[in-house]
Amino acid sequence: MSTPHSSSTSSAPHRASPPQIPQSLTLAAPTASSASPSSSSASGMRDAAEDDSDSPPSQMSEDDPGGGGDRWEPDLRGGNGGGRWAPPDQVLENVLESVLQFLTAARDRNAASLVCRSWYRAEAQTRRELFIGNCYAVAPRRAVERFGGLRSVVLKGKPRFADFSLVPYGWGAYVSPWVAALGPAYPRLERICLKRMTVSDEDLTLVAKSFPLFRELSLVCCDGFSTYGLADIAKCCRHLRVLDLIEDYVEDEEDELVDWISKFPESNTSLESLVFDCVSVPFNFEALEALVARSPALRRLRVNHHVSVEQLRRLMARAPQLTHFGTGAFRSEAAPGGGLSVTELATSFAASRSLTCLSGFRDVNPEYLPAIYPVCARLTSLNFSFASLTAEELKPVIRNCVNLRTFWVLDTVGDEGLQAVAETCSDLRELRVFPLDASEDSEGSVSDVGLQAISEGCRKLESILYFCQRMTNAAVIAMSKNCPDLVVFRLCIMGRHRPDRITGQPMDDGFGAIVMNCKKLTRLSVSGLLTDKAFAYIGKYGKLIKTLSVAFAGNSDMSLQYIFEGCTKLQKLEVRDSPFSDKGLLSGLNYFYNMRFLWMNSCRLTMRGCKDVAQQMQNLVVEVIKDHPDDEGEAEIVDKLYLYRSLAGPRNDAPPFVTLL
């Protein structure tokens, strides 16, 4: 299991057999007889533009006030001579467009578009942001036809298990067809955010040349591009405010580097955020320093590991207004004894009075950690997830961070380090503890002791990701009682089928307590030795769960049946290395249309069971993926299954190791 160092789905309708599909999200206009959001005449599947973000789309047409077309306007003064007569339906659309401008939540806009044809049109004309949770769920052409005035597009590609190297290289999620469609349709587009997509340099060049008002590009867990593409973005996007490269794989050879930083405008820029800590190749530091100096609006800067503390100090002097700062390596480039002193670096941090978030520390020299003491009391977010710190190195820092709300750290700090966090950070809302060694047989440095300490000291906790090797039911039960506001609980016991380390019993009661006592829970990850009893608890009490991840758990197909029947708002289900067979898969037939996707790998599925699902669920795409792309022929045992809703049908860019059923 590899380690991701990362970062509101809409409610699923009541589950019945057969399921009813909300009409607005078919990307086709409702019939004139459509009367309410609950109309049973819906015939398609829900739009992929649904849940994780507020997604307001818009469509300019001849009826749009700014479109230049003829429009009958009402005489709002009540007389006969000053205005032109307009049909009542058109008056209603005019009013609706004005009102819907203020409706931003995706769930609300989707409901509004279901009322009738005129509401559908008005909603499309006023939507400015579009979220597509799966780039294969709808064709770019269909989205462009419906929404004509978008300013922002968010696209997701590969399944989340790609973060764990479980999706083979070359699987897909190419952004090229989307960029080709967006360019001609949306000349006023300002923002693109891509996650787990394959992005080429040509795609970035097309983005840079297609949108003259472009302001924001965020690439998260993407691959396929190099500094050539980044150079075009920097050179052509003169209004750029945000360039965030987060956990991307930038494909560059050191002898083929492009000086992309120097391509930004030589005049003052509009940059507010520049994040490139994942770009592993060297860059022109002098160009960066000059860029920072002429970017007065810059608030967030995260640099890569090629930046030393000496260079760090120069950047801080140029940008005292920074609120978010990624420190790079956090060590000196000078010979031992000749580098920057801790006092000099501390002076620079003390002068940065706006800093609230610190990250980086990618090759940290612990001797420099006291330099950040002057800002610790102001910090609300601290990311040590790349720093192999011991408890003794962490404690002097963390005891100054009394206002911390978000903390990411490696498990090298041990239970003792987490106890120090619990003693100091009573206002903590999010904690992530990553493993230094993610292998199943690693020793692991944190356990139930650290988890219980956190639950006792950080009672406002809302989200936790915790990798460990040893756990007890008592510690998990304590967290469920001490932290009832948990929305996200992700406990990853890395060894397979690990029981309670003290009693030797399954971890059923611990996870059962989480779903019973944490009434706001929407995301859950389970692992360890679990039986059907744990999944019965989840199905009975996990009524708000939208994302469920299962690893090395369960003892029969009843586990899946409990989940499908009980978790009525489930959107995403991820299962790996669990003993579920075709029977468990087929128990979900009445529920798949209400889910965004199902991922299963290393289970006991057969090709016959997957084909049965494909035959009975005509509007779902069923992909069977081989573990080894070079294997020829059709194997009876399925390595990986990826099942998802799609208005576009099976994709046309599947590689040979993917079979579309």
C-alpha positions as CSV (number, residue, x, y, z in Angstrom):
1,M,0.0,0.0,0.0
2,S,1.5,3.3,-1.1
3,T,1.1,6.5,0.7
4,P,-0.9,9.4,-0.7
5,H,0.2,12.8,0.7
6,S,-2.8,14.7,-0.4
7,S,-6.3,16.5,0.2
8,S,-20.1,16.8,-0.9
9,T,-21.7,14.4,-2.9
10,S,-25.4,14.9,-3.5
11,S,-27.8,12.6,-1.8
12,A,-28.8,9.5,-3.7
13,P,-32.5,9.1,-4.2
14,H,-34.5,6.5,-2.3
15,R,-33.4,3.1,-3.4
16,A,-36.1,1.0,-5.0
17,S,-36.3,-1.6,-7.7
18,P,-36.0,-0.5,-10.4
19,P,-34.3,2.7,-9.4
20,Q,-35.6,6.1,-10.7
21,I,-33.0,8.3,-12.2
22,P,-33.1,12.1,-11.7
23,Q,-33.9,13.7,-15.0
24,S,-32.0,16.9,-14.9
25,L,-28.8,15.0,-14.8
26,T,-29.3,13.2,-18.0
27,L,-28.0,16.3,-19.8
28,A,-31.2,16.1,-21.9
29,A,-34.1,18.6,-21.5
30,P,-37.1,17.4,-19.5
31,T,-40.4,17.1,-21.3
32,A,-42.9,19.9,-21.2
33,S,-45.1,17.8,-18.8
34,S,-42.3,17.5,-16.2
35,A,-43.8,19.0,-13.1
36,S,-41.5,18.3,-10.1
37,P,-38.1,17.1,-9.1
38,S,-39.6,13.8,-8.1
39,S,-41.1,13.1,-11.6
40,S,-41.1,9.4,-12.3
41,S,-40.8,10.0,-16.0
42,A,-37.1,10.4,-15.9
43,S,-35.4,8.1,-18.4
44,G,-31.6,8.7,-18.1
45,M,-28.9,8.5,-15.6
46,R,-27.8,11.3,-13.3
47,D,-25.4,13.9,-14.7
48,A,-21.8,13.3,-13.7
49,A,-21.8,17.0,-12.7
50,E,-23.1,16.2,-9.2
51,D,-21.7,16.0,-5.9
52,D,-18.2,17.0,-4.7
53,S,-18.4,20.7,-5.6
54,D,-20.9,23.4,-6.1
55,S,-21.3,23.2,-9.9
56,P,-23.2,26.0,-11.5
57,P,-23.3,25.6,-15.4
58,S,-24.6,28.2,-17.9
59,Q,-25.8,28.4,-21.5
60,M,-25.8,31.5,-23.6
61,S,-28.4,31.5,-26.4
62,E,-30.5,33.7,-28.6
63,D,-32.8,34.2,-25.5
64,D,-29.9,35.6,-23.4
65,P,-30.0,39.3,-22.7
66,G,-26.4,39.6,-23.7
67,G,-26.7,37.4,-26.8
68,G,-27.9,40.1,-29.2
69,G,-31.1,38.2,-30.2
70,D,-34.6,39.6,-30.4
71,R,-36.4,39.4,-27.1
72,W,-39.9,40.6,-26.2
73,E,-39.6,42.7,-23.0
74,P,-42.5,43.2,-20.6
75,D,-43.7,46.7,-19.7
76,L,-42.9,46.6,-16.0
77,R,-44.6,50.0,-15.5
78,G,-48.0,48.5,-16.2
79,G,-48.8,50.7,-19.3
80,N,-49.4,49.8,-22.8
81,G,-47.1,52.1,-24.7
82,G,-43.5,51.8,-23.3
83,G,-42.8,48.1,-23.5
84,R,-43.3,45.2,-25.8
85,W,-45.6,42.3,-25.0
86,A,-43.9,39.0,-23.9
87,P,-45.5,35.6,-23.4
88,P,-46.0,34.6,-19.7
89,D,-43.5,31.7,-20.1
90,Q,-40.8,34.0,-21.3
91,V,-41.4,36.5,-18.5
92,L,-41.0,33.6,-16.1
93,E,-37.7,32.6,-17.7
94,N,-36.5,36.1,-17.4
95,V,-37.3,36.2,-13.7
96,L,-35.8,32.7,-13.2
97,E,-32.5,33.7,-14.8
98,S,-32.2,36.6,-12.4
99,V,-33.0,34.4,-9.4
100,L,-30.9,31.5,-10.4
101,Q,-27.8,33.7,-10.6
102,F,-27.8,33.5,-6.8
103,L,-28.2,29.7,-6.6
104,T,-24.7,28.2,-6.3
105,A,-25.1,24.8,-4.6
106,A,-25.0,22.0,-7.2
107,R,-27.7,20.0,-5.4
108,D,-30.1,23.0,-5.5
109,R,-29.4,23.8,-9.1
110,N,-29.9,20.2,-10.1
111,A,-33.3,20.1,-8.3
112,A,-34.3,23.4,-10.0
113,S,-33.6,22.0,-13.4
114,L,-36.0,19.2,-12.9
115,V,-39.1,21.3,-12.4
116,C,-40.0,21.8,-16.0
117,R,-38.5,22.7,-19.4
118,S,-38.3,26.5,-18.8
119,W,-36.5,25.9,-15.4
120,Y,-34.2,23.5,-17.2
121,R,-33.3,26.1,-19.8
122,A,-32.9,28.9,-17.2
123,E,-30.7,26.8,-15.0
124,A,-28.4,25.9,-18.0
125,Q,-28.2,29.6,-19.0
126,T,-27.0,30.7,-15.6
127,R,-24.6,28.0,-14.6
128,R,-21.0,29.1,-14.5
129,E,-19.2,26.1,-12.8
130,L,-19.3,22.5,-13.9
131,F,-18.1,19.5,-11.9
132,I,-17.6,16.2,-13.7
133,G,-16.7,13.4,-11.2
134,N,-15.7,11.0,-13.9
135,C,-14.4,12.2,-17.2
136,Y,-16.0,9.1,-18.9
137,A,-19.4,9.7,-17.4
138,V,-20.5,12.2,-20.1
139,A,-19.1,13.1,-23.6
140,P,-17.5,16.6,-23.8
141,R,-19.9,17.4,-26.7
142,R,-22.9,16.8,-24.6
143,A,-21.8,19.0,-21.8
144,V,-20.9,21.8,-24.2
145,E,-24.3,21.6,-25.9
146,R,-26.1,22.0,-22.6
147,F,-24.0,24.6,-20.8
148,G,-22.9,27.5,-23.0
149,G,-21.5,30.1,-20.5
150,L,-19.2,28.2,-18.2
151,R,-16.4,30.0,-16.5
152,S,-15.0,27.0,-14.4
153,V,-14.6,23.3,-15.1
154,V,-13.5,20.6,-12.7
155,L,-12.7,17.1,-14.1
156,K,-11.7,13.9,-12.4
157,G,-10.2,11.0,-14.2
158,K,-8.7,7.8,-12.8
159,P,-10.2,5.9,-9.9
160,R,-8.9,6.9,-6.5
161,F,-7.0,3.6,-6.1
162,A,-4.6,4.9,-8.8
163,D,-3.0,6.7,-5.8
164,F,-2.0,3.2,-4.5
165,S,-0.5,2.1,-7.9
166,L,-3.5,-0.2,-8.5
167,V,-4.5,1.3,-11.9
168,P,-2.0,0.2,-14.6
169,Y,-0.1,2.9,-16.5
170,G,-1.8,3.9,-19.7
171,W,-5.3,3.1,-18.4
172,G,-6.7,6.4,-19.8
173,A,-8.3,9.6,-18.4
174,Y,-6.9,11.7,-21.2
175,V,-7.9,15.3,-21.0
176,S,-7.3,16.0,-24.7
177,P,-10.9,15.5,-25.9
178,W,-12.1,17.8,-23.2
179,V,-9.7,20.6,-23.9
180,A,-10.5,20.3,-27.7
181,A,-14.2,20.7,-26.9
182,L,-13.9,23.5,-24.3
183,G,-11.7,25.8,-26.4
184,P,-14.2,26.7,-29.1
185,A,-17.2,26.6,-26.7
186,Y,-16.0,28.7,-23.8
187,P,-13.7,31.6,-24.9
188,R,-14.4,33.3,-21.5
189,L,-13.4,30.2,-19.4
190,E,-11.3,31.2,-16.4
191,R,-10.6,28.1,-14.4
192,I,-9.7,24.4,-15.0
193,C,-9.1,21.9,-12.2
194,L,-8.0,18.4,-13.2
195,K,-7.5,15.5,-10.8
196,R,-5.9,12.1,-11.8
197,M,-5.9,13.0,-15.5
198,T,-3.3,12.4,-18.2
199,V,-2.3,15.8,-19.5
200,S,0.1,16.3,-22.3
201,D,2.2,19.4,-23.1
202,E,0.0,19.9,-26.2
203,D,-3.0,20.0,-23.9
204,L,-1.4,22.7,-21.8
205,T,-0.4,24.7,-24.9
206,L,-4.0,24.5,-26.2
207,V,-5.3,25.7,-22.9
208,A,-2.9,28.6,-22.9
209,K,-3.9,29.7,-26.4
210,S,-7.7,29.1,-26.2
211,F,-8.8,31.1,-23.2
212,P,-7.6,34.8,-23.3
213,L,-9.1,35.5,-19.8
214,F,-7.7,32.3,-18.2
215,R,-6.9,32.8,-14.5
216,E,-6.5,29.4,-12.7
217,L,-5.0,26.0,-13.4
218,S,-4.9,23.3,-10.8
219,L,-3.4,19.9,-11.6
220,V,-3.8,17.3,-8.8
221,C,-2.2,13.8,-9.1
222,C,-1.9,14.3,-12.9
223,D,0.8,13.0,-15.2
224,G,2.0,13.2,-18.9
225,F,3.3,16.8,-19.0
226,S,6.6,18.5,-18.6
227,T,8.2,21.9,-18.1
228,Y,7.5,22.6,-21.8
229,G,3.8,22.7,-21.2
230,L,4.3,24.8,-18.0
231,A,6.3,27.3,-20.0
232,D,3.4,27.9,-22.4
233,I,1.0,28.4,-19.5
234,A,3.3,30.9,-17.9
235,K,4.0,32.7,-21.2
236,C,0.5,33.0,-22.7
237,C,-1.8,33.2,-19.7
238,R,-1.3,36.9,-18.9
239,H,-4.1,37.1,-16.3
240,L,-3.0,33.9,-14.4
241,R,-3.7,34.0,-10.7
242,V,-3.3,30.4,-9.7
243,L,-0.9,27.7,-10.9
244,D,-1.1,24.8,-8.5
245,L,0.8,21.6,-9.3
246,I,-0.1,19.1,-6.5
247,E,1.3,15.6,-6.3
248,D,1.8,15.5,-10.1
249,Y,4.4,13.4,-12.0
250,V,6.2,15.8,-14.2
251,E,8.0,13.9,-17.0
252,D,11.3,15.8,-17.5
253,E,14.8,14.8,-18.0
254,E,17.4,17.1,-16.5
255,D,19.2,17.6,-19.8
256,E,15.9,18.6,-21.5
257,L,14.7,21.2,-19.0
258,V,12.9,24.4,-19.9
259,D,13.3,27.6,-17.9
260,W,9.5,27.8,-17.4
261,I,9.7,30.2,-14.4
262,S,11.2,32.9,-16.5
263,K,8.3,32.8,-18.9
264,F,6.0,34.7,-16.7
265,P,5.3,38.3,-17.7
266,E,8.1,40.7,-16.9
267,S,5.6,43.3,-15.6
268,N,3.7,42.9,-12.3
269,T,1.7,39.7,-12.3
270,S,-1.7,38.8,-10.9
271,L,-0.3,35.6,-9.2
272,E,-2.0,34.7,-5.9
273,S,-0.9,31.1,-5.7
274,L,2.1,29.2,-7.1
275,V,2.6,25.6,-6.0
276,F,5.2,23.4,-7.6
277,D,6.7,21.4,-4.8
278,C,6.1,18.2,-6.8
279,V,8.2,19.3,-9.7
280,S,11.4,17.4,-8.9
281,V,13.7,19.0,-11.4
282,P,15.9,22.0,-10.8
283,F,14.7,25.5,-11.8
284,N,15.9,29.1,-12.2
285,F,15.9,30.4,-8.7
286,E,16.8,34.0,-9.7
287,A,13.8,34.0,-12.0
288,L,11.6,32.8,-9.2
289,E,12.9,35.4,-6.8
290,A,12.2,38.2,-9.4
291,L,8.7,36.7,-10.1
292,V,7.9,36.7,-6.4
293,A,9.0,40.3,-6.1
294,R,6.7,41.5,-8.9
295,S,3.7,39.5,-7.6
296,P,2.3,41.7,-4.8
297,A,-0.9,39.6,-4.6
298,L,1.0,36.4,-4.0
299,R,-0.4,34.7,-0.9
300,R,0.5,31.0,-1.4
301,L,4.0,29.7,-2.5
302,R,5.2,26.2,-2.3
303,V,8.7,25.4,-3.7
304,N,10.5,22.1,-4.4
305,H,13.4,20.5,-2.6
306,H,16.0,22.3,-4.7
307,V,15.4,25.4,-2.5
308,S,17.8,25.8,0.5
309,V,17.2,27.7,3.7
310,E,19.4,30.5,2.4
311,Q,17.2,30.9,-0.7
312,L,14.2,30.5,1.4
313,R,15.1,33.5,3.4
314,R,15.5,35.6,0.2
315,L,12.0,34.6,-0.9
316,M,10.5,35.5,2.5
317,A,12.1,38.9,2.3
318,R,10.5,39.5,-1.1
319,A,7.0,38.3,0.0
320,P,6.3,39.1,3.6
321,Q,2.5,38.9,2.7
322,L,2.5,35.1,2.3
323,T,-0.1,33.2,4.2
324,H,0.8,29.7,2.9
325,F,4.4,28.7,2.5
326,G,6.0,25.5,1.3
327,T,9.6,25.5,2.5
328,G,11.4,23.2,0.0
329,A,14.2,21.1,1.5
330,F,14.7,23.1,4.8
331,R,18.4,22.5,5.0
332,S,21.5,24.5,4.1
333,E,23.4,24.2,0.9
334,A,26.6,25.4,2.6
335,A,29.3,23.2,4.1
336,P,28.8,22.2,7.7
337,G,29.4,25.1,10.0
338,G,29.2,27.7,7.2
339,G,25.5,27.9,6.5
340,L,22.7,30.2,7.6
341,S,22.3,30.4,11.4
342,V,19.0,29.4,13.1
343,T,18.7,32.9,14.5
344,E,18.9,34.5,11.1
345,L,16.3,32.2,9.7
346,A,14.1,32.8,12.8
347,T,14.2,36.5,12.1
348,S,12.8,36.0,8.7
349,F,10.0,33.9,9.9
350,A,9.2,36.5,12.6
351,A,8.9,39.1,9.9
352,S,6.3,37.0,8.1
353,R,3.4,38.1,10.2
354,S,0.7,36.7,7.9
355,L,1.8,33.0,7.8
356,T,-0.9,30.6,8.9
357,C,0.1,27.4,6.9
358,L,3.5,25.8,6.6
359,S,4.4,22.7,4.6
360,G,7.4,21.3,2.7
361,F,10.3,20.1,4.9
362,R,11.2,17.6,2.2
363,D,14.8,17.1,3.3
364,V,14.7,18.7,6.7
365,N,17.7,19.3,8.9
366,P,16.1,19.2,12.4
367,E,18.6,21.8,13.7
368,Y,16.7,24.5,11.8
369,L,13.2,23.6,13.2
370,P,13.5,26.2,16.1
371,A,13.5,28.9,13.4
372,I,9.8,28.4,12.9
373,Y,8.9,28.9,16.6
374,P,8.0,32.6,16.0
375,V,5.1,31.7,13.7
376,C,3.9,28.5,15.4
377,A,1.3,30.2,17.6
378,R,-0.3,31.7,14.4
379,L,-0.3,28.4,12.4
380,T,-3.6,26.8,11.7
381,S,-2.1,24.2,9.3
382,L,1.2,22.3,9.5
383,N,2.3,19.6,7.1
384,F,5.3,17.4,8.2
385,S,4.2,14.5,6.0
386,F,7.6,14.5,4.2
387,A,9.8,15.0,7.3
388,S,11.1,11.9,9.2
389,L,11.0,13.5,12.6
390,T,11.3,11.7,15.9
391,A,9.1,12.5,18.9
392,E,11.9,14.5,20.5
393,E,12.3,16.6,17.4
394,L,8.5,17.2,17.1
395,K,7.6,18.0,20.6
396,P,9.3,21.4,20.9
397,V,7.6,22.5,17.7
398,I,4.1,21.2,18.4
399,R,3.9,22.6,21.9
400,N,4.0,26.1,20.3
401,C,1.2,25.3,17.9
402,V,-1.8,26.0,20.1
403,N,-4.1,27.1,17.3
404,L,-3.5,24.2,14.9
405,R,-6.5,22.9,13.1
406,T,-4.9,20.7,10.4
407,F,-1.8,18.5,11.0
408,W,-0.2,16.0,8.7
409,V,2.8,13.9,9.9
410,L,4.8,10.8,9.4
411,D,4.4,7.9,11.8
412,T,8.1,8.3,12.8
413,V,6.9,10.6,15.6
414,G,5.5,7.5,17.3
415,D,2.8,7.4,19.9
416,E,4.8,9.8,22.1
417,G,4.7,12.4,19.4
418,L,0.9,12.0,19.0
419,Q,0.5,12.3,22.7
420,A,2.3,15.7,22.5
421,V,-0.2,16.7,19.8
422,A,-3.1,15.7,21.9
423,E,-1.8,17.7,24.9
424,T,-1.4,20.9,22.9
425,C,-3.8,21.0,19.9
426,S,-7.3,20.9,21.5
427,D,-8.7,22.8,18.5
428,L,-7.5,20.2,15.9
429,R,-10.0,19.4,13.2
430,E,-8.0,17.2,10.8
431,L,-5.2,14.7,11.4
432,R,-3.4,12.6,8.9
433,V,-0.7,10.1,10.0
434,F,1.2,8.6,7.1
435,P,3.6,5.6,7.2
436,L,7.3,6.0,6.4
437,D,7.2,2.3,5.3
438,A,3.9,1.4,3.7
439,S,4.7,-2.3,3.3
440,E,2.4,-4.8,5.0
441,D,5.1,-6.4,7.2
442,S,6.6,-3.1,8.4
443,E,6.9,-2.5,12.1
444,G,5.0,0.8,12.2
445,S,5.6,3.4,14.9
446,V,2.1,4.4,15.9
447,S,-0.6,2.3,17.4
448,D,-3.9,2.4,19.4
449,V,-2.0,4.3,22.1
450,G,-1.5,7.3,19.9
451,L,-5.1,7.1,18.5
452,Q,-6.6,7.0,22.0
453,A,-4.5,10.0,23.1
454,I,-5.7,12.0,20.1
455,S,-9.3,11.1,20.8
456,E,-9.0,12.3,24.4
457,G,-7.1,15.6,23.7
458,C,-8.6,16.6,20.3
459,R,-12.3,16.3,20.8
460,K,-13.2,18.7,18.0
461,L,-11.7,16.3,15.4
462,E,-13.7,16.1,12.2
463,S,-11.4,14.1,9.9
464,I,-8.7,11.5,10.5
465,L,-6.5,9.3,8.3
466,Y,-4.4,6.9,10.4
467,F,-2.0,4.3,9.1
468,C,-0.8,1.8,11.6
469,Q,0.0,-1.9,12.2
470,R,-1.5,-2.4,15.6
471,M,-4.9,-1.4,16.9
472,T,-7.5,-2.2,19.5
473,N,-11.3,-2.0,19.6
474,A,-11.1,0.0,22.8
475,A,-9.1,2.8,21.2
476,V,-11.5,3.0,18.2
477,I,-14.5,2.9,20.6
478,A,-13.0,5.7,22.6
479,M,-12.6,7.8,19.5
480,S,-16.2,7.3,18.6
481,K,-17.3,8.6,22.0
482,N,-14.8,11.4,22.4
483,C,-15.1,12.7,18.8
484,P,-18.7,12.5,17.8
485,D,-18.3,15.2,15.1
486,L,-16.2,13.0,12.9
487,V,-17.2,13.3,9.2
488,V,-14.2,11.3,7.9
489,F,-12.7,8.2,9.6
490,R,-10.1,6.4,7.7
491,L,-8.2,3.7,9.7
492,C,-5.7,1.8,7.6
493,I,-4.3,-1.2,9.4
494,M,-1.6,-2.1,6.9
495,G,-1.1,-5.8,7.7
496,R,-3.7,-8.2,6.4
497,H,-6.5,-9.3,8.7
498,R,-4.9,-7.9,11.8
499,P,-7.1,-8.5,14.9
500,D,-7.3,-6.5,18.1
501,R,-3.7,-6.6,19.3
502,I,-4.7,-7.2,22.9
503,T,-7.8,-9.5,22.8
504,G,-7.2,-11.2,19.4
505,Q,-10.8,-10.5,18.5
506,P,-12.0,-9.0,15.2
507,M,-12.2,-5.3,14.9
508,D,-16.0,-5.4,14.4
509,D,-17.0,-3.6,17.6
510,G,-14.6,-0.7,17.0
511,F,-15.9,0.1,13.6
512,G,-19.5,-0.6,14.7
513,A,-19.0,2.1,17.4
514,I,-17.8,4.6,14.9
515,V,-20.9,4.3,12.7
516,M,-23.2,4.3,15.7
517,N,-21.8,7.2,17.6
518,C,-20.5,9.5,14.8
519,K,-23.8,10.6,13.3
520,K,-22.2,13.0,10.7
521,L,-19.9,10.3,9.1
522,T,-19.9,10.5,5.3
523,R,-16.5,8.8,4.5
524,L,-15.2,5.6,6.1
525,S,-12.2,3.4,5.4
526,V,-12.1,0.0,7.2
527,S,-9.3,-2.6,7.5
528,G,-8.0,-5.3,9.9
529,L,-9.7,-8.5,10.8
530,L,-13.4,-7.8,10.1
531,T,-16.3,-10.2,9.8
532,D,-19.8,-9.8,8.4
533,K,-20.8,-8.3,11.8
534,A,-18.9,-5.1,11.1
535,F,-20.6,-4.6,7.8
536,A,-24.0,-5.3,9.3
537,Y,-23.2,-2.4,11.7
538,I,-22.2,-0.2,8.8
539,G,-25.3,-1.0,6.8
540,K,-27.6,-0.4,9.8
541,Y,-26.1,2.8,11.1
542,G,-24.0,4.3,8.3
543,K,-26.9,6.1,6.6
544,L,-25.0,9.2,5.6
545,I,-21.9,7.3,4.3
546,K,-21.1,8.3,0.7
547,T,-17.6,6.9,0.3
548,L,-16.6,3.5,1.7
549,S,-13.2,1.9,1.3
550,V,-12.6,-1.7,2.3
551,A,-9.2,-3.4,2.5
552,F,-8.4,-7.0,3.6
553,A,-11.8,-7.3,5.3
554,G,-15.1,-9.4,5.4
555,N,-15.7,-13.1,5.5
556,S,-18.6,-13.7,3.1
557,D,-20.7,-12.0,0.4
558,M,-23.2,-11.0,3.1
559,S,-20.8,-8.1,3.9
560,L,-21.5,-6.5,0.5
561,Q,-25.2,-7.2,0.7
562,Y,-25.4,-5.4,4.1
563,I,-23.6,-2.4,2.5
564,F,-25.8,-2.2,-0.6
565,E,-29.0,-2.5,1.3
566,G,-28.2,-0.3,4.2
567,C,-26.0,2.6,3.0
568,T,-28.7,4.4,1.1
569,K,-26.5,7.4,0.2
570,L,-23.5,5.4,-0.9
571,Q,-21.8,7.0,-4.0
572,K,-18.4,5.4,-4.1
573,L,-17.4,1.9,-3.0
574,E,-13.8,0.7,-3.2
575,V,-12.8,-2.8,-2.3
576,R,-9.4,-4.5,-2.4
577,D,-8.1,-7.9,-1.3
578,S,-11.4,-9.1,0.2
579,P,-13.2,-12.5,-0.2
580,F,-16.2,-11.2,-2.2
581,S,-17.4,-13.2,-5.1
582,D,-20.0,-12.9,-7.9
583,K,-22.8,-13.4,-5.5
584,G,-21.8,-10.3,-3.5
585,L,-21.4,-8.3,-6.7
586,L,-24.9,-9.3,-8.0
587,S,-26.5,-8.3,-4.7
588,G,-25.9,-4.7,-5.8
589,L,-27.8,-4.8,-9.0
590,N,-30.7,-2.7,-7.6
591,Y,-28.3,-0.1,-6.3
592,F,-25.6,0.5,-8.9
593,Y,-27.5,3.2,-10.8
594,N,-27.5,5.3,-7.7
595,M,-23.8,5.0,-7.2
596,R,-21.1,6.9,-9.0
597,F,-18.7,3.9,-9.2
598,L,-17.7,0.6,-7.8
599,W,-14.1,-0.6,-7.8
600,M,-13.0,-4.1,-6.8
601,N,-9.6,-5.7,-7.2
602,S,-8.0,-8.9,-5.9
603,C,-11.4,-10.3,-4.9
604,R,-13.1,-13.5,-6.1
605,L,-14.9,-12.2,-9.1
606,T,-15.2,-14.1,-12.4
607,M,-15.7,-12.9,-15.9
608,R,-19.1,-14.6,-16.0
609,G,-20.3,-12.6,-13.0
610,C,-19.1,-9.3,-14.5
611,K,-20.8,-10.1,-17.8
612,D,-24.1,-10.8,-15.9
613,V,-23.9,-7.3,-14.5
614,A,-23.2,-5.8,-17.9
615,Q,-26.1,-7.6,-19.5
616,Q,-28.6,-6.5,-16.8
617,M,-27.3,-2.9,-16.4
618,Q,-27.3,-1.6,-19.9
619,N,-26.6,2.0,-19.0
620,L,-23.5,1.2,-16.9
621,V,-20.0,0.8,-18.1
622,V,-18.3,-2.4,-16.9
623,E,-14.5,-2.5,-17.3
624,V,-12.4,-5.5,-16.5
625,I,-8.7,-4.6,-16.1
626,K,-5.8,-7.0,-16.2
627,D,-3.1,-6.8,-13.6
628,H,-0.5,-7.6,-16.2
629,P,-1.1,-5.7,-19.4
630,D,1.0,-8.2,-21.4
631,D,-1.2,-11.1,-20.6
632,E,-3.1,-12.4,-23.6
633,G,-6.5,-14.0,-23.8
634,E,-9.5,-13.7,-21.5
635,A,-8.9,-15.0,-17.9
636,E,-11.9,-16.4,-16.0
637,I,-10.7,-14.8,-12.7
638,V,-11.1,-11.0,-12.8
639,D,-8.1,-9.0,-11.5
640,K,-9.9,-5.6,-11.4
641,L,-13.4,-4.4,-11.9
642,Y,-14.4,-0.8,-12.5
643,L,-18.1,-0.1,-12.8
644,Y,-19.5,3.4,-13.3
645,R,-22.5,5.3,-14.7
646,S,-22.1,6.9,-18.1
647,L,-24.3,8.9,-20.4
648,A,-21.7,8.4,-23.2
649,G,-21.6,4.6,-23.2
650,P,-18.3,2.6,-23.3
651,R,-15.2,4.8,-24.0
652,N,-13.3,4.6,-27.3
653,D,-9.8,5.0,-25.9
654,A,-9.5,1.8,-23.8
655,P,-6.1,0.1,-24.0
656,P,-5.8,-3.6,-24.8
657,F,-5.6,-4.7,-21.2
658,V,-9.1,-3.2,-20.5
659,T,-12.1,-5.2,-21.6
660,L,-15.4,-3.3,-21.9
661,L,-18.3,-5.6,-21.3
